[in-house]
Amino acid sequence: MSTHLAIVFDCDGVLVNSEEIAQEIELELLAEHGLHYEREEFCRRFLGVSNVAFRTLLNADSEQQLGVPLPDDFAERLTSRIGAAFRQNLISFDGLSNLVDTWPGAVAVASSSSAQHLINKLEITNIRHHFDPHIYSTDLVGASKPDPAIYLHAAAELGINPAECLAVEDSINGVVSARAAGMRTVGFTAGKHCLDGHDDLLLEAGAELVVESMFELKDWLEQL
């Protein structure tokens, strides 16, 4: 394995199965409000953006389509439902711990999750220790993916040129963010939220290849 490459992982849908859990609840709650989305459109627009950006975009959709903003308690109800589901069903993807434990280079997390939610997910799944202290939320940079700021921040904190970093991403927004930062990028589609053809969209966005598991990623890294 190359010792010059740092791996910077997205969190949701890459380290843990949070995207598939959250997406079901988001679509359900939005439908209760009167906003209905095709799953493919929902993934394309919202996957990989921060919580603040997500709510801003949804509120604009609500104003445009329904003539009213989202309910004042929408974020609170969404957070409550998702939090309960995470405590019951959140897991890390198979093969992650083995990959990180055997990787000779640096590793980090660069996520659009809020800082506290990010830490909570890593602690629920018992993987925080793999990445401490290099766990970075877009809260730190004030810009959501696809802006490259979070990946540039992670590289700077690692003390490694972005060109010597590999980002692992499940979203188009994330791939665009990492590529704009100058990082090599691999698409990851192990999550059930990744629909048919999602691999092609990640490649079109700039991923150099797409893997379906941590085991496949590890095999590819060993050939670098």
N, CA and C of each residue as an Amber inpcrd file, in Angstrom:
protein
   672
   0.8280000  -1.1960000   0.0000000   0.0000000   0.0000000   0.0000000
   0.8710000   1.2590000   0.0000000   0.3760000   2.3000000  -0.6570000
   1.0950000   3.5700000  -0.6550000   1.0590000   4.1910000   0.7340000
   2.2020000   4.6950000   1.2020000   2.2290000   5.3880000   2.4850000
   2.0920000   6.8970000   2.2920000   1.9500000   7.3540000   1.0630000
   1.8730000   8.7850000   0.7820000   0.4330000   9.2720000   0.6860000
  -0.4990000   8.3350000   0.6500000  -1.8820000   8.6910000   0.4280000
  -2.6300000   8.7130000   1.7630000  -3.3130000   9.7930000   2.0380000
  -4.2330000   9.8320000   3.1770000  -5.6360000   9.5380000   2.6510000
  -6.4210000   8.8270000   3.4360000  -7.8070000   8.5470000   3.0550000
  -8.7120000   9.4530000   3.8760000  -9.5490000  10.2110000   3.1920000
 -10.5020000  11.0910000   3.8550000 -11.8980000  10.5690000   3.5250000
 -12.5690000  10.0470000   4.5310000 -13.8810000   9.4320000   4.3560000
 -15.0000000  10.4310000   4.6270000 -15.9990000  10.4320000   3.7540000
 -17.2850000  11.0000000   4.1320000 -17.8430000  10.0930000   5.2320000
 -18.8300000  10.5520000   5.9600000 -19.4010000   9.7160000   7.0190000
 -20.7020000   9.0430000   6.5850000 -21.7270000   9.8500000   6.3350000
 -23.0570000   9.3060000   6.0520000 -23.0850000   8.5670000   4.7230000
 -23.4080000   7.2780000   4.7790000 -23.4530000   6.4790000   3.5600000
 -22.1130000   5.9170000   3.1460000 -21.0540000   6.2530000   3.8970000
 -19.7110000   5.7230000   3.6070000 -19.1760000   4.9490000   4.8060000
 -19.1520000   5.5930000   5.9590000 -18.7290000   4.8910000   7.1720000
 -19.9010000   4.1570000   7.8190000 -21.0570000   4.7890000   7.8070000
 -22.2370000   4.2290000   8.4750000 -23.4500000   4.2950000   7.5480000
 -24.4560000   3.4780000   7.8680000 -25.6310000   3.3590000   6.9960000
 -26.7010000   4.4030000   7.2950000 -26.2780000   5.5660000   7.7340000
 -27.2150000   6.6060000   8.1640000 -28.0680000   7.1660000   7.0370000
 -27.5270000   7.2250000   5.8180000 -28.2950000   7.8320000   4.7230000
 -29.5720000   7.0460000   4.4420000 -29.4730000   5.7310000   4.3960000
 -30.6590000   4.9400000   4.0690000 -31.7110000   5.0380000   5.1700000
 -31.2550000   5.1560000   6.4280000 -32.1840000   5.2990000   7.5510000
 -32.8430000   6.6720000   7.5160000 -32.0170000   7.7070000   7.3900000
 -32.5370000   9.0730000   7.4200000 -33.4380000   9.3620000   6.2190000
 -33.0630000   8.8480000   5.0660000 -33.8140000   9.1640000   3.8530000
 -35.2590000   8.6880000   3.9410000 -35.4660000   7.5000000   4.4810000
 -36.8320000   6.9920000   4.6290000 -37.6650000   7.9130000   5.5140000
 -37.0740000   8.3570000   6.5990000 -37.7950000   9.2230000   7.5380000
 -38.0230000  10.6030000   6.9310000 -37.0190000  11.1370000   6.2390000
 -37.1640000  12.4450000   5.6010000 -38.2980000  12.4510000   4.5810000
 -38.3190000  11.4510000   3.7160000 -39.3610000  11.3860000   2.6890000
 -40.7410000  11.2220000   3.3110000 -40.8090000  10.4530000   4.3800000
 -42.0780000  10.2280000   5.0790000 -42.5910000  11.5190000   5.7070000
 -41.7160000  12.2270000   6.4000000 -42.1230000  13.4630000   7.0790000
 -42.4670000  14.5630000   6.0770000 -41.7130000  14.6240000   4.9830000
 -42.0140000  15.6210000   3.9560000 -43.3490000  15.3340000   3.2770000
 -43.6430000  14.0570000   3.0620000 -44.9290000  13.6910000   2.4620000
 -46.0810000  14.0740000   3.3840000 -45.8820000  13.9380000   4.6940000
 -46.9070000  14.3510000   5.6540000 -47.1910000  15.8490000   5.5450000
 -46.1520000  16.6020000   5.2030000 -46.2920000  18.0540000   5.0360000
 -46.9060000  18.4140000   3.6850000 -46.8130000  17.4900000   2.7090000
 -47.3460000  17.7560000   1.3790000 -46.3030000  17.8570000   0.2940000
 -45.0220000  17.6560000   0.6410000 -43.9470000  17.6680000  -0.3420000
 -43.5880000  16.2280000  -0.7110000 -43.6750000  15.9410000  -1.9940000
 -43.4120000  14.5780000  -2.4630000 -42.2600000  14.6010000  -3.4600000
 -41.3190000  13.6910000  -3.2690000 -40.1310000  13.6160000  -4.1230000
 -39.9450000  12.2090000  -4.6640000 -39.5330000  12.1290000  -5.9240000
 -39.0270000  10.8650000  -6.4400000 -37.6790000  10.6030000  -5.7790000
 -37.4300000   9.3410000  -5.4430000 -36.2060000   9.0130000  -4.7140000
 -34.9510000   9.4590000  -5.4630000 -34.9390000   9.2920000  -6.7770000
 -33.7560000   9.6540000  -7.5600000 -33.4870000  11.1580000  -7.4880000
 -34.5400000  11.9600000  -7.6220000 -34.3810000  13.4090000  -7.5310000
 -33.9020000  13.8070000  -6.1420000 -34.4610000  13.1730000  -5.1200000
 -34.1080000  13.4840000  -3.7410000 -32.6230000  13.2210000  -3.4970000
 -32.1480000  12.0710000  -3.9830000 -30.7270000  11.7350000  -3.8320000
 -29.8440000  12.7360000  -4.5710000 -30.2060000  13.0340000  -5.7960000
 -29.3850000  13.9180000  -6.6250000 -29.2540000  15.3000000  -6.0040000
 -30.3370000  15.8100000  -5.4910000 -30.3230000  17.1890000  -4.9760000
 -29.7430000  17.3130000  -3.5650000 -30.0650000  16.3470000  -2.7210000
 -29.8160000  16.5630000  -1.3010000 -28.7330000  15.7000000  -0.6780000
 -28.3430000  14.6240000  -1.3350000 -27.3340000  13.7450000  -0.7520000
 -26.0080000  14.4880000  -0.6310000 -25.4630000  14.5000000   0.5790000
 -24.1510000  15.0980000   0.7880000 -24.1510000  16.5490000   1.2190000
 -25.3330000  17.1880000   1.2860000 -25.3660000  18.5890000   1.7200000
 -25.5160000  18.6540000   3.2360000 -25.1920000  19.7860000   3.8270000
 -25.2880000  19.9400000   5.2760000 -26.7460000  20.0160000   5.7100000
 -26.9700000  19.8240000   7.0100000 -28.3260000  19.9080000   7.5540000
 -28.9260000  21.2890000   7.3240000 -28.1120000  22.3180000   7.4840000
 -28.6120000  23.6820000   7.2970000 -28.9970000  23.9150000   5.8400000
 -28.1360000  23.5100000   4.9210000 -28.4330000  23.6690000   3.4960000
 -29.6550000  22.8420000   3.0980000 -29.7670000  21.6470000   3.6450000
 -30.8930000  20.7570000   3.3620000 -32.2060000  21.4320000   3.7510000
 -32.2620000  21.9680000   4.9590000 -33.4960000  22.6140000   5.4140000
 -33.7970000  23.8780000   4.6190000 -32.7650000  24.6090000   4.2210000
 -32.9650000  25.8150000   3.4150000 -33.5850000  25.4730000   2.0710000
 -33.0590000  24.4310000   1.4290000 -33.5780000  24.0030000   0.1280000
 -35.0040000  23.4700000   0.2470000 -35.2630000  22.6990000   1.2990000
 -36.6080000  22.1620000   1.5000000 -37.6060000  23.2860000   1.7710000
 -37.1920000  24.2690000   2.5400000 -38.0890000  25.3850000   2.8430000
 -38.4340000  26.1580000   1.5750000 -37.4330000  26.3120000   0.6890000
 -37.6880000  26.9880000  -0.5900000 -38.6730000  26.1830000  -1.4330000
 -38.5250000  24.8550000  -1.4380000 -39.4650000  24.0030000  -2.1640000
 -40.8720000  24.1360000  -1.5900000 -40.9690000  24.1830000  -0.2720000
 -42.2730000  24.3000000   0.3750000 -42.9440000  25.6240000   0.0230000
 -42.1700000  26.6970000   0.0490000 -42.7090000  28.0190000  -0.3110000
 -43.1920000  28.0310000  -1.7600000 -42.3670000  27.4110000  -2.6350000
 -42.6820000  27.4510000  -4.0610000 -43.8670000  26.5510000  -4.4100000
 -43.8860000  25.3430000  -3.8620000 -44.8950000  24.3590000  -4.2500000
 -46.1820000  24.4550000  -3.4420000 -46.0680000  24.8210000  -2.1690000
 -47.2370000  24.8140000  -1.2840000 -47.6500000  26.2070000  -0.8250000
 -46.7740000  27.1790000  -1.0480000 -47.0860000  28.5410000  -0.6420000
 -46.9240000  28.8090000   0.8370000 -46.3250000  27.8710000   1.5490000
 -46.0860000  28.0290000   2.9850000 -44.6970000  27.4860000   3.3120000
 -44.0620000  28.0000000   4.3700000 -42.7650000  27.4500000   4.7690000
 -42.9480000  26.1080000   5.4690000 -41.8320000  25.4480000   5.7330000
 -41.8820000  24.2390000   6.5490000 -42.4120000  24.5900000   7.9380000
 -43.0810000  23.6560000   8.5910000 -43.5460000  23.9200000   9.9590000
 -42.3750000  24.2780000  10.8780000 -42.6500000  25.0960000  11.8710000
 -41.5980000  25.5390000  12.7770000 -40.9190000  24.3750000  13.4870000
 -41.6700000  23.3040000  13.7180000 -41.1110000  22.1730000  14.4640000
 -40.6020000  21.0640000  13.5480000 -40.4790000  21.3570000  12.2430000
 -40.0720000  20.3070000  11.2980000 -38.7020000  19.7380000  11.6570000
 -37.7300000  20.6090000  11.8540000 -36.3650000  20.1470000  12.1480000
 -36.3350000  19.3510000  13.4420000 -37.0920000  19.8060000  14.4520000
 -37.1090000  19.1080000  15.7370000 -37.7110000  17.7110000  15.5980000
 -38.8200000  17.5990000  14.8700000 -39.4550000  16.2920000  14.6830000
 -38.5690000  15.3630000  13.8620000 -37.9330000  15.9230000  12.8300000
 -37.0540000  15.1210000  11.9860000 -35.8680000  14.5910000  12.8040000
 -35.2440000  15.4700000  13.5720000 -34.0940000  15.0670000  14.3880000
 -34.4880000  14.0050000  15.4000000 -35.6490000  14.1480000  16.0000000
 -36.1150000  13.1940000  17.0020000 -36.3420000  11.8170000  16.4000000
 -37.0220000  11.7640000  15.2630000 -37.3040000  10.4750000  14.6170000
 -36.0230000   9.7970000  14.1440000 -35.1600000  10.5850000  13.5410000
 -33.9150000  10.0090000  13.0230000 -33.0230000   9.5490000  14.1700000
 -32.9500000  10.3370000  15.2280000 -32.1270000   9.9580000  16.3700000
 -32.5580000   8.6340000  16.9700000 -33.8620000   8.4460000  17.1070000
 -34.3800000   7.1860000  17.6490000 -34.0460000   6.0160000  16.7280000
 -34.1700000   6.2400000  15.4310000 -33.8590000   5.1750000  14.4720000
 -32.3740000   4.8440000  14.4730000 -31.5260000   5.8560000  14.6000000
 -30.0790000   5.6190000  14.6490000 -29.7120000   4.7620000  15.8610000
 -30.3060000   5.0640000  17.0110000 -29.9650000   4.3140000  18.2200000
 -30.3160000   2.8360000  18.0810000 -31.3000000   2.5360000  17.2340000
 -31.7160000   1.1490000  17.0420000 -31.0120000   0.4630000  15.8820000
 -30.7530000   1.1970000  14.7960000 -30.3770000   0.5380000  13.5400000
 -29.0730000   0.9880000  12.9040000 -28.3770000   1.9570000  13.4950000
 -27.1680000   2.4760000  12.8600000 -26.0070000   1.5000000  13.0360000
 -25.3240000   1.1920000  11.9400000 -24.1520000   0.3160000  11.9600000
 -23.0930000   0.8800000  11.0190000 -21.8550000   0.4750000  11.2260000
 -20.7970000   0.8030000  10.2620000 -20.7690000  -0.2900000   9.2010000
 -20.2300000   0.0430000   8.0440000 -20.2000000  -0.9230000   6.9530000
 -19.1350000  -1.9930000   7.1970000 -19.4690000  -3.2080000   6.8160000
 -18.5600000  -4.3420000   6.9940000 -17.2070000  -4.0660000   6.3510000
 -16.1640000  -4.4340000   7.0640000 -14.8120000  -4.3090000   6.5230000
 -14.1240000  -3.0000000   6.8460000 -14.8490000  -2.0370000   7.3980000
 -14.2610000  -0.7240000   7.6720000 -13.1120000  -0.8140000   8.6750000
 -13.3570000  -1.4510000   9.8120000 -12.3370000  -1.4940000  10.8620000
 -11.0700000  -2.1820000  10.3770000 -11.2320000  -3.2580000   9.6290000
 -10.0630000  -3.9640000   9.1060000  -9.2820000  -3.0910000   8.1350000
  -9.9870000  -2.3680000   7.2770000  -9.3130000  -1.4930000   6.3220000
  -8.5070000  -0.4230000   7.0540000  -9.1380000   0.2530000   8.0130000
  -8.4690000   1.3470000   8.7110000  -7.3210000   0.8280000   9.5740000
  -7.5270000  -0.3120000  10.2220000  -6.4940000  -0.8740000  11.0970000
  -5.2410000  -1.2670000  10.3250000  -5.4000000  -1.6700000   9.0820000
  -4.2510000  -2.1360000   8.2900000  -3.7020000  -1.0670000   7.3560000
  -4.3540000   0.0880000   7.3040000  -3.9140000   1.1620000   6.4170000
  -2.7040000   1.8690000   7.0340000  -1.5850000   1.9790000   6.3010000
  -0.3740000   2.5780000   6.8810000  -0.3530000   4.1010000   6.8790000
  -1.2420000   4.7250000   6.1280000  -1.2480000   6.1810000   6.0450000
  -2.2470000   6.8080000   6.9950000  -2.4300000   8.1040000   6.8550000
  -3.3660000   8.8470000   7.7020000  -4.8020000   8.6190000   7.2420000
  -5.7410000   8.7920000   8.1740000  -7.1660000   8.7260000   7.8470000
  -7.8750000   9.8930000   8.5410000  -8.9760000  10.3280000   7.9340000
  -9.7630000  11.4220000   8.4930000 -11.2050000  11.2740000   8.0410000
 -12.0770000  12.0510000   8.6620000 -13.4820000  12.1240000   8.2680000
 -13.7880000  13.5680000   7.8910000 -14.4640000  13.7610000   6.7600000
 -14.9000000  15.0920000   6.3180000 -16.3790000  14.9870000   5.9470000
 -17.2360000  15.5290000   6.7940000 -18.6690000  15.2810000   6.6800000
 -19.4840000  16.5640000   6.6630000 -20.6390000  16.4990000   5.9900000
 -21.5810000  17.6110000   6.0100000 -22.4860000  17.5720000   7.2280000
 -22.3950000  16.5230000   8.0370000 -23.1650000  16.4720000   9.2780000
 -22.7130000  17.5710000  10.2220000 -23.6320000  18.0260000  11.0710000
 -23.2210000  18.9470000  12.1240000 -22.2230000  18.2290000  13.0210000
 -21.3960000  19.0070000  13.6950000 -20.3090000  18.4210000  14.4840000
 -20.8240000  17.4330000  15.5290000 -21.8790000  17.8100000  16.2620000
 -22.3730000  16.9220000  17.3210000 -23.0110000  15.6690000  16.7480000
 -23.7880000  15.8150000  15.6800000 -24.3960000  14.6400000  15.0610000
 -23.3310000  13.7030000  14.4980000 -22.2780000  14.2760000  13.9430000
 -21.1880000  13.4680000  13.4020000 -20.5500000  12.6270000  14.5040000
 -20.2090000  13.2530000  15.6120000 -19.6010000  12.5290000  16.7300000
 -20.5580000  11.4590000  17.2520000 -21.8330000  11.7950000  17.3660000
 -22.8170000  10.8270000  17.8620000 -22.8430000   9.5720000  17.0020000
 -22.8280000   9.7410000  15.6830000 -22.8810000   8.5800000  14.7880000
 -21.6270000   7.7160000  14.9110000 -20.4880000   8.3660000  15.0330000
 -19.2450000   7.6100000  15.1770000 -19.1930000   6.8790000  16.5160000
 -19.7910000   7.4700000  17.5460000 -19.7910000   6.8240000  18.8660000
 -20.8150000   5.6970000  18.9460000 -21.9890000   5.8870000  18.3570000
 -23.0040000   4.8300000  18.3540000 -22.4510000   3.5660000  17.7080000
 -21.6670000   3.7470000  16.6450000 -21.1300000   2.6020000  15.8960000
 -19.7400000   2.1790000  16.3650000 -19.2340000   2.8270000  17.4080000
 -17.9370000   2.4580000  18.0110000 -16.7580000   2.5550000  17.0430000
 -16.7650000   3.5820000  16.1940000 -15.6430000   3.7380000  15.2590000
 -14.9270000   5.0810000  15.4300000 -15.3390000   5.8630000  16.3900000
 -14.7060000   7.1770000  16.5670000 -13.1900000   7.0530000  16.7650000
 -12.7590000   6.0430000  17.5150000 -11.3430000   5.9120000  17.8430000
 -10.4590000   5.7230000  16.6180000 -11.0420000   5.2410000  15.5260000
 -10.2550000   5.0510000  14.3070000  -9.7810000   6.3900000  13.7260000
 -10.5120000   7.4660000  13.9820000 -10.2770000   8.7280000  13.2750000
  -9.8590000   9.8990000  14.1570000 -10.1160000   9.8270000  15.4480000
  -9.7140000  10.9160000  16.3430000  -8.2260000  11.2250000  16.1830000
  -7.8390000  12.4980000  16.1170000  -8.6610000  13.7150000  16.2500000
  -9.1240000  14.2790000  14.9080000  -8.9030000  13.5350000  13.8280000
  -9.1500000  14.0890000  12.4960000 -10.5890000  13.8190000  12.0370000
 -11.5180000  14.4510000  12.7400000 -12.9500000  14.3270000  12.4550000
 -13.4830000  15.7320000  12.2100000 -13.8860000  16.0040000  10.9680000
 -14.1910000  17.3850000  10.5790000 -15.5960000  17.5100000   9.9940000
 -16.3280000  18.4670000  10.5240000 -17.6720000  18.7940000  10.0570000
 -17.6330000  20.0940000   9.2650000 -18.5540000  20.2310000   8.3270000
 -18.6340000  21.4900000   7.5810000 -19.0100000  22.6600000   8.4870000
 -19.4440000  22.3870000   9.7220000 -19.6360000  23.4660000  10.7000000
 -18.3590000  24.2910000  10.8490000 -17.2190000  23.6370000  10.6770000
 -15.9290000  24.2870000  10.8900000 -15.5830000  25.2930000   9.7990000
 -16.1610000  25.1010000   8.6150000 -15.7530000  25.9230000   7.4680000
 -16.8730000  26.8100000   6.9460000 -18.0820000  26.6100000   7.4440000
 -19.1940000  27.4760000   7.0440000 -19.6460000  27.3170000   5.6140000
 -19.3210000  26.1740000   5.0090000 -19.7300000  25.9310000   3.6250000
 -19.9980000  24.4390000   3.4420000 -21.1220000  24.1190000   2.8450000
 -21.5120000  22.7320000   2.6260000 -20.9270000  22.1920000   1.3250000
 -20.7530000  20.8850000   1.2340000 -20.4450000  20.2710000  -0.0510000
 -21.5810000  20.6210000  -0.9990000 -21.3300000  20.9210000  -2.2660000
 -20.1300000  20.6290000  -3.0690000 -18.9900000  21.6360000  -2.9750000
 -19.0950000  22.6340000  -2.1040000 -17.9500000  23.5120000  -1.8790000
 -16.7780000  22.6680000  -1.3780000 -15.5600000  22.9180000  -1.8470000
 -14.4150000  22.0890000  -1.4570000 -13.8270000  22.4090000  -0.0870000
 -14.3950000  23.3950000   0.6230000 -13.7560000  23.8990000   1.8420000
 -13.4750000  22.8080000   2.8730000 -14.4100000  21.8770000   3.0800000
 -14.2160000  20.8690000   4.1300000 -13.0590000  19.9310000   3.7800000
 -12.9020000  19.6070000   2.5120000 -11.7880000  18.7330000   2.1230000
 -10.4560000  19.4650000   2.1790000 -10.4660000  20.7290000   1.8200000
  -9.2390000  21.5120000   1.9510000  -8.8520000  21.6510000   3.4250000
  -9.8370000  21.8140000   4.2750000  -9.5860000  21.9100000   5.7110000
  -8.9970000  20.6050000   6.2540000  -9.5720000  19.4850000   5.8590000
  -9.0750000  18.1900000   6.3270000  -7.6300000  17.9710000   5.9040000
  -7.3170000  18.2800000   4.6510000  -5.9450000  18.1130000   4.1680000
  -4.9860000  19.0060000   4.9380000  -5.3960000  20.2430000   5.1950000
  -4.5440000  21.1690000   5.9340000  -4.2830000  20.6630000   7.3480000
  -5.3200000  20.1430000   8.0000000  -5.1550000  19.6210000   9.3570000
  -4.2680000  18.3750000   9.3790000  -4.3460000  17.5860000   8.3340000
  -3.4840000  16.4050000   8.2220000  -2.0540000  16.7780000   7.8510000
  -1.8850000  17.9920000   7.3170000  -0.5710000  18.4150000   6.8550000
  -0.1490000  17.7150000   5.5830000  -1.1400000  17.3760000   4.7480000
  -0.8930000  16.6310000   3.5180000  -1.4960000  17.3790000   2.3430000
  -0.7670000  17.4460000   1.2370000  -1.2710000  18.0800000   0.0240000
  -2.5610000  17.3790000  -0.4130000  -3.6040000  18.1300000  -0.7730000
  -4.8390000  17.4880000  -1.2280000  -4.6140000  16.4830000  -2.3660000
  -3.6320000  16.7440000  -3.2150000  -3.3530000  15.8210000  -4.3250000
  -2.8610000  14.4680000  -3.8380000  -2.4300000  14.3850000  -2.5760000
  -1.9670000  13.1300000  -2.0040000  -3.0120000  12.5220000  -1.0750000
  -4.2540000  12.9850000  -1.2160000  -5.3680000  12.4550000  -0.4350000
  -6.3640000  11.7580000  -1.3530000  -6.9860000  10.7170000  -0.8340000
  -8.0490000  10.0080000  -1.5320000  -9.3360000  10.1800000  -0.7410000
 -10.3520000  10.7490000  -1.3650000 -11.6560000  10.9130000  -0.7230000
 -12.5530000   9.7390000  -1.1040000 -13.3390000   9.2760000  -0.1430000
 -14.3060000   8.2060000  -0.3900000 -15.6950000   8.7840000  -0.1730000
 -16.5140000   8.7840000  -1.2140000 -17.7760000   9.5100000  -1.2180000
 -18.9110000   8.6940000  -1.8210000 -20.1030000   8.8650000  -1.2860000
 -21.2850000   8.2120000  -1.8420000 -22.1820000   9.1710000  -2.6040000
 -21.9050000  10.4730000  -2.5400000 -22.8040000  11.4500000  -3.1480000
 -22.1310000  12.2340000  -4.2690000 -22.9490000  12.7190000  -5.1830000
 -22.4510000  13.5750000  -6.2610000 -21.8650000  14.8470000  -5.6670000
 -22.5800000  15.4480000  -4.7130000 -22.0780000  16.6670000  -4.0780000
 -20.7240000  16.4260000  -3.4250000 -20.5570000  15.2800000  -2.8100000
 -19.2980000  14.9620000  -2.1650000 -18.1640000  14.7550000  -3.1320000
 -18.4440000  14.0530000  -4.2330000 -17.4210000  13.8340000  -5.2580000
 -16.9840000  15.1720000  -5.8520000 -17.9460000  16.0190000  -6.1680000
 -17.6240000  17.3380000  -6.7240000 -16.7740000  18.1380000  -5.7290000
 -17.1160000  18.0690000  -4.4500000 -16.3730000  18.7660000  -3.4070000
 -14.9290000  18.2900000  -3.3490000 -14.7360000  16.9880000  -3.2940000
 -13.3830000  16.4270000  -3.1830000 -12.5500000  16.7030000  -4.4270000
 -13.1640000  16.5790000  -5.5800000 -12.4280000  16.8250000  -6.8240000
 -12.0320000  18.2970000  -6.9200000 -12.9290000  19.1900000  -6.4990000
 -12.6140000  20.6210000  -6.5310000 -11.4730000  20.9560000  -5.5760000
 -11.3160000  20.1420000  -4.5350000 -10.2100000  20.3370000  -3.5990000
  -8.9040000  19.7620000  -4.1360000  -8.9790000  19.0390000  -5.2510000
  -7.7860000  18.4610000  -5.8570000  -7.4770000  17.0500000  -5.4190000
  -8.4470000  16.3820000  -4.7880000  -8.2250000  15.0220000  -4.2990000
  -8.6540000  13.9700000  -5.3160000  -7.9410000  12.8470000  -5.3160000
  -8.4420000  11.6670000  -6.0050000  -9.6970000  11.2150000  -5.2640000
 -10.6420000  10.6310000  -5.9800000 -11.9300000  10.3340000  -5.3690000
 -12.4590000   8.9880000  -5.8320000 -12.9270000   8.2030000  -4.8730000
 -13.5540000   6.9080000  -5.1360000 -15.0130000   6.9910000  -4.7090000
 -15.8860000   6.5080000  -5.5520000 -17.2930000   6.4300000  -5.2060000
 -17.5780000   5.1700000  -4.4060000 -18.5570000   5.2460000  -3.5100000
 -18.8760000   4.1310000  -2.6080000 -20.3800000   3.9080000  -2.6260000
 -20.8110000   2.6910000  -2.9500000 -22.2460000   2.4410000  -3.1420000
 -22.7670000   1.2640000  -2.3240000 -22.2120000   1.0470000  -1.1480000
 -22.6790000  -0.0620000  -0.3150000 -24.0410000   0.2080000   0.3020000
 -24.3790000   1.4770000   0.4830000 -25.6340000   1.8280000   1.1460000
 -26.8560000   1.5360000   0.3000000 -27.9480000   1.1670000   0.9600000
 -29.1870000   0.8540000   0.2480000 -29.8310000   2.1000000  -0.3570000
 -29.3510000   3.2820000   0.0340000 -29.8850000   4.5180000  -0.5460000
 -29.3630000   4.7460000  -1.9630000 -28.3300000   4.0070000  -2.3680000
 -27.7530000   4.1630000  -3.7160000 -28.5990000   3.3890000  -4.7180000
 -29.2580000   4.0950000  -5.6090000 -30.1650000   3.4910000  -6.5750000
 -29.4040000   2.9660000  -7.7820000 -30.1000000   2.2070000  -8.6250000
 -29.5000000   1.7300000  -9.8740000 -29.0110000   2.9240000 -10.6830000
 -27.7910000   2.8190000 -11.1910000 -27.2210000   3.8870000 -11.9890000
 -26.4800000   4.9330000 -11.1780000 -26.5050000   4.8100000  -9.8490000
 -25.8170000   5.8050000  -9.0210000 -24.3110000   5.7670000  -9.2580000
 -23.7900000   4.5780000  -9.5460000 -22.3530000   4.4760000  -9.8220000
 -21.9720000   5.3000000 -11.0430000 -22.8190000   5.2870000 -12.0590000
 -22.5360000   6.0830000 -13.2590000 -22.5390000   7.5760000 -12.9440000
 -23.4540000   8.0030000 -12.0850000 -23.5160000   9.4140000 -11.7160000
 -22.2640000   9.8400000 -10.9450000 -21.7680000   8.9630000 -10.0790000
 -20.5420000   9.2740000  -9.3370000 -19.3410000   9.3630000 -10.2680000
 -19.2840000   8.4840000 -11.2570000 -18.1940000   8.5340000 -12.2350000
 -18.2830000   9.8070000 -13.0740000 -19.4870000  10.1710000 -13.4730000
 -19.6690000  11.3970000 -14.2570000 -19.2720000  12.6270000 -13.4410000
 -19.4690000  12.5630000 -12.1270000 -19.1280000  13.6950000 -11.2600000
 -17.6280000  13.8180000 -11.0360000 -16.8730000  12.7390000 -11.3350000
 -15.4210000  12.8270000 -11.2180000 -14.7370000  11.7270000 -10.4420000
 -15.4950000  10.7550000  -9.9100000 -14.8640000   9.6300000  -9.2250000
 -14.0590000   8.8110000 -10.2260000 -12.8770000   8.3350000  -9.8190000
 -12.0690000   7.5590000 -10.7560000 -12.4930000   6.1000000 -10.8320000
 -13.1780000   5.6260000  -9.8160000 -13.8220000   4.3230000  -9.8580000
 -14.8700000   4.2990000  -8.7730000 -15.7020000   3.2660000  -8.7950000
 -16.7380000   3.0870000  -7.7850000 -16.5990000   1.6940000  -7.1940000
 -16.6590000   1.6000000  -5.8630000 -16.6050000   0.3060000  -5.1770000
 -17.9130000   0.0830000  -4.4370000 -18.2370000  -1.1910000  -4.2120000
 -19.5040000  -1.5470000  -3.5740000 -19.3300000  -1.9960000  -2.1290000
 -18.0880000  -2.0360000  -1.6360000 -17.8600000  -2.4740000  -0.2630000
 -16.4910000  -2.0060000   0.2070000 -16.2800000  -2.0490000   1.5210000
 -14.9710000  -1.7400000   2.0860000 -13.9410000  -2.7880000   1.6810000
 -14.3950000  -4.0070000   1.4770000 -13.4820000  -5.0670000   1.0510000
 -12.9430000  -4.7800000  -0.3450000 -13.8270000  -4.3160000  -1.2300000
 -13.4050000  -3.9690000  -2.5870000 -12.4710000  -2.7660000  -2.5670000
 -12.7630000  -1.8040000  -1.7030000 -11.8840000  -0.6380000  -1.5730000
 -10.5090000  -1.0670000  -1.0760000 -10.4590000  -1.9290000  -0.0790000
  -9.1860000  -2.3980000   0.4640000  -8.3710000  -3.1270000  -0.6040000
  -9.0240000  -3.9720000  -1.3890000  -8.3230000  -4.6890000  -2.4570000
  -7.7200000  -3.7010000  -3.4510000  -8.4870000  -2.6750000  -3.8000000
  -7.9800000  -1.6860000  -4.7590000  -6.8120000  -0.9110000  -4.1710000
  -6.9110000  -0.5180000  -2.9130000  -5.8250000   0.2270000  -2.2720000
  -4.5410000  -0.5890000  -2.2240000  -4.6630000  -1.8850000  -2.0300000
  -3.4740000  -2.7470000  -1.9560000  -2.7380000  -2.8410000  -3.2880000
  -3.4350000  -2.4630000  -4.3590000  -2.8060000  -2.5310000  -5.6870000
  -2.1700000  -1.2090000  -6.0920000  -2.3680000  -0.1650000  -5.2820000
  -1.7920000   1.1440000  -5.6440000  -0.2690000   1.1150000  -5.5810000
